[in-house]
Amino acid sequence: MRSLSRRYWALMIMWGGLLFVPGLNVYGDEGKTGATEGKTELFGREARESTPVIGRDPDQPLSEREKIHHVLSRFSFGATAEMIDEVEKIGLEKWFETQLKGEELESRKLQAHLSKLETLTMTNQEIVQKFGIIPKDLSLANRLTTEQRRRRAELLRRRYIPRQQLKDAVLFLAVYGNNQVRETASDFWRNHFSIDVSKGVVRYYGNTYEREVIRAEALGTFKAMLNKQARHPAMLVFLDNFISRATPQKELLAVARKEFAKTRDYSTVLNAIDIAKMKGLNENYARELMELHTLGVDNYYTQADVIAVAEALTGWTVQQDPSKPIEFLFRPEMHATGARKILKVRIPAYPRNPIQEGQAVLDLLVKHRGTAEFIAYKLCRYYVNDRPSQKMVERVAKAFRRKNKTDLPTTYRAIFYDKEFFDPANYQTKFKRPFEYVVSALRVTNAEIVSTAGIHQALLTLSEPIYQCEDPTGYYDQADVWRDPGVMADRWQFGVGLGMGWIPGVEIPASYWEGLEPNNPLQWKEVLSKRILPMGHTEKTDKALEKVIAKYSRFNPKPEQLGRYIVGILLGSPEFQRQ
Amino acid sequence: MRRRDFLSNTGAGAVSVGAGLAITKNSLAVQPKKNPVSDLYPDPVVVMIFLRGGQDQLNTIVPYTDKTYYKIRPTIAIQKEDVIKLNNRWGLHPAMKPLKRFYDEGRFAVVINSGSPHQTRSHFEAQDYMEYAAPGNRTITDGWLNRYLTATANPRGEDPKKLRALAMQERLPRSLRGTYPAIAVPPNLRDIEEVLDLFEDFYSGGDPEALSVAQRAAARKQSGTSSRKSLKSRDRKKEEDGLMSDPIMASGTQTIQGLRRLREVLYGDADDSTYKGPREAPETGATFQEYPGGWFASRLKSLAKVIKSDVGLSVAATDINGWDHHIGMGSTDGTLNRMLSFLSEGLAAFMDDLGPHLDRTLIVVSTEFGRVAKENGNDGADHGHGGATWLLGGQVKGGHIYGRWTGLEPAELFQKRDLQVTTDFREIYADVLRQHMKFDLPADFFPGYTPSEKGLGLFA
């Protein structure tokens, strides 16, 4: 085990403290790489993906400020007029390159929020010991006194603390983080290697997963991230690989019984006997490893490959006894040793070092061209356009594969500097996911988050609670998944609620209303719409806004009340749904 | 497939009539059923319930006399004494007890070994293909139910009082996405009145077609056509046009219109309807079974109210996630047990609540694939192929287990591991549309697939 001081130092880097290298961003899904079948023009019309803002000719190349706005819309959670000014001063490229290092100092505000979340720096073992154990005397097998029942209920409640703090940290970093490129990248990878902290003991392991897998490598390499997630207890449990094993062995059951005798008071994880009883191969992780994490669905691999990969990864399990570090464990007695053909490549047996059989699979997948194509496609879809051009995807894939490094900053750079990135056809054409919508709304309003429950509730209503995507696809990032008729009502609720101060625990600071001239509501409209929609809005929105203001002004509201109302409406406007 | 094969599973109680048509005692009892409501109400309704994750057929519709079943599922098989026996071959999982009486009344049928011929074992791909009813075809971007709605929409524009298509959940299932503006019902429907008014001017006039046009562009782009180019070459109209064909605007317009109407129906007095359905409705049936708790039942309860309010509902859908039982599916004590009783209790209460309206309401329960025949040793089973489709209510000829069973020996299984698909799911959907919805199915409705003319004989 690493020394405490070294670990502590590493944690400070990842989560808070002086250096601070946060990163988060949300989306992933199975993607569909450019299918070639059926070139027939099925239908007759094209939709305009963007609506023209007053005075903007959609054919004109982006102006410098628009370019900055575009970058801040994609590589950060939303631009404000001040941010655009700031980046303009620094220079766009310089800003981007600095951000890629992820070393910007974080604000005191963010550090203060994070420092209250004790589980962020804890190990899995510490978390389970502190939050995951119900003592034997409180087991339901006993007759409990009222007092004991109360204590038991309290302990059961505490089990949710680690995952609650994880969700809070993700939220705070996205809203207040100064390393926004890292935040958006983490958002992407969090959904690419998605886990659901609602599933059993994953709730205790999510914190180290975010820290050691997602944030640690969001500006690192894909290779490292893939290898880390394949060994992380959260992923091994979420996708069932921890119980996938070769043939049953009676001796193992005996060993397990012994182990269980030692740890029987640990009631919240599958105990050793359960594991020993499991006698089968479980394909779940092997399939998603190829379908979702590397190659893309049915891309290059077959069902035979799924089985072969599952076999190669048998024995990749988790040490879950809370008296020892909870971490990756290779159990040779669960492993099926053998030579296999995977993706048309022969992987030899390693009888003396059987873990190498699974490792060879990961190495093969990292280098596979299908992985580069799929990852590049998804990154372009996330950063550029729901339907990125094949040419651009190819160029980005090439950068990803450069020297087999799978270096992620190199890949993000390939997107940023690509000739298509600033094409006006990509400007303001992504529909915000609920997470992006909520975070950007909190950012443009300088919202103070006193407590997070109201925000998490809103994200749940909008179908995107943090770290709780049931499907291993992660949350999708394409518009057509999110903009069904009916869903806008929930966004409007949130926008108006935030403006009016109805979201519990969230407040727009008084300073936000400074500079509003008394008795001049139309000036307020100008000022506030510049803050929330810095690059302007449509004629239609303008008229509707004036109408609402006129109507509301008749009630002689206090200036701040009217300001709040305008903010709420702007957050619900069609323009604010785009990025 | 031959009709003879298809009907060959009705078991020992079957009497052979004519050309291989087998009828059980139960189904005979159903024959003289009268349809008082469907005569009065012209509109048939289909309620699509999708079980996401790959629902296991073998532990749901149990081949309890098959020795191999008990051999390959030593831990999780449903024991003979626990099975609710339907005939001398098939039985239901005991958690489905609330549905047994519907089977006996001839209002519940199952098509075993049904599903998609596509080999994918990816949930997400299999669901897409099934909900677009176009396996292997990535150019289709309108769901099959949406295609039906589009084809049958009023060409002069829909009566705004009509609520033709609803998903009783936060977002639409893919089967409902597309050209026709189906509405996803937000969970806090009660509280949203104010914002619907507030944002009306911001989102008015959006063209619902824009919703699907964007998706079509997606399909085209994937097939290699540059949308950029088309954007330029096509008419770049003035701002007004651009706005109207903006999918976000369209989504907003539909949100306001649809949810307002739904709120009227659920919370207000829907009798101001200008939709001229027959007014002299018979009393809706007494509630025989109370709705259980939980979100599923409460969605169905709202849905029943919409159906009974007679506001032109044609298609409704809701999903149940979580059928991916790699671990802990269990026999009568695991996750499957819990979920089947959740589902069955909800459905039974819904059907009782609908009363006479059940005659015009068909419930279809589908899943993207079944699970491997052999258990996996983790008390569960991995992704498989053939699965069960359930049909309840409407004019279904229930009390039957339809579909061709091929056995459980390795040689009888798909790729030696999964149940075979002997009934293409499109055959079932085609019958649902043609016979229940009385829809004149266009030849190209299922791209690249023509369902048999005769159909499966699922309906009276």
Interface residues (C-beta under 8 A of the other chain):
Chain A: D29 E30 K32 G34 A35 T36 E37 G38 K39 T40 E41 L42 F43 R45 E46 A47 R48 E49 S50 T51 P52 P58 D59 D240 I243 S244 R245 P248 M278 K279 G280 L281 N282 E283 N284 R287 E291 V297 D298 Q303 V306 D386 R387 S389 Q390 D423 A425 F431 T461 L462 S463 E470 D471 T473 Q478 A479 D480 V481 W482 R483 D484 P485 G486 V487 M488 A489 D490 W492 Q493 V496 T538 E539 K540 T541 K543 A544 L545 K547 V548 I569 G572 S573 P574 Q577 R578
Chain B: Q119 T120 R121 S122 H123 F124 E125 N137 R138 T139 T141 A167 E170 R171 L172 R177 P181 A182 I183 A184 V185 P186 P187 N188 D191 I192 E194 V195 L196 L198 F199 D201 F202 Y203 P208 E209 A210 L211 V213 A214 Q215 R216 A217 A218 A219 R220 K221 Q222 S223 G224 T225 S226 S227 R228 S230 L231 K232 R234 R236 E239 G242 L243 S245 D246 P247 I248 M249 A250 S251 G252 Q254 T255 G258 L259 N321 G322 H326 I327 E375 N376 G377 N378 D379 D382 H383 Q415
